[in-house]
Amino acid sequence: MTVHELPKRLFTLAETAHILSMGRTRLFAEIRDGRLDTVGTGKNRRVTVDAIDAYVELLKHEAEDAA
């Protein structure tokens, strides 16, 4: 099942970390570095399905460039 097959379109940071198989520390670093976009304000940050897909594509491109 892909993220696009899920009915949910916005994910909490905890859900996003689980989807991307990473810890909170790394997730926050990726957000802080501008590699993963979020929406919302304050404590209510969410990650869109499109932002998750864009992040995965970024990782793929980085892996290809390293090869």
C-alpha positions in Angstrom: 0.0 0.0 0.0 1.3 3.4 -0.9 0.8 6.6 1.0 -1.5 7.8 -1.8 -3.8 4.8 -1.2 -4.4 6.0 2.4 -7.5 8.1 2.9 -5.6 10.4 5.3 -3.9 13.4 3.7 -2.1 15.0 6.7 0.1 13.2 9.1 1.4 14.1 12.6 5.1 14.2 13.0 5.0 11.0 15.0 3.0 9.3 12.1 5.4 10.7 9.6 8.4 9.4 11.5 6.8 6.0 11.5 5.9 6.1 7.8 9.5 7.1 6.9 11.0 4.6 9.4 13.1 7.3 11.2 13.3 8.6 14.7 12.0 12.0 16.0 15.5 13.5 16.2 16.2 12.7 12.5 12.7 13.9 11.5 13.1 17.2 13.2 16.6 17.6 11.6 15.2 16.9 8.1 12.4 19.5 8.8 14.9 22.1 10.2 17.2 21.6 7.2 14.3 22.2 4.8 14.4 18.7 3.3 10.9 17.8 4.5 8.1 20.4 4.4 5.4 20.8 7.0 2.2 22.8 7.3 0.4 24.4 10.2 1.6 26.5 13.1 3.1 26.0 16.5 2.5 22.5 18.0 0.1 21.6 15.3 2.7 20.8 12.5 1.5 18.3 10.0 3.2 16.7 6.9 1.2 16.3 3.7 1.3 13.2 1.5 2.9 15.3 -1.2 5.7 16.4 1.2 6.4 12.7 2.1 6.5 11.7 -1.6 8.8 14.6 -2.4 11.1 13.6 0.5 11.3 10.0 -0.7 12.1 11.3 -4.2 14.9 13.5 -2.8 16.4 10.4 -1.1 16.2 8.4 -4.3 17.9 11.2 -6.3 20.6 11.5 -3.6 21.2 7.7 -3.8 21.4 7.8 -7.6 23.9 10.7 -7.5 26.1 8.9 -5.0 26.3 5.8 -7.1 
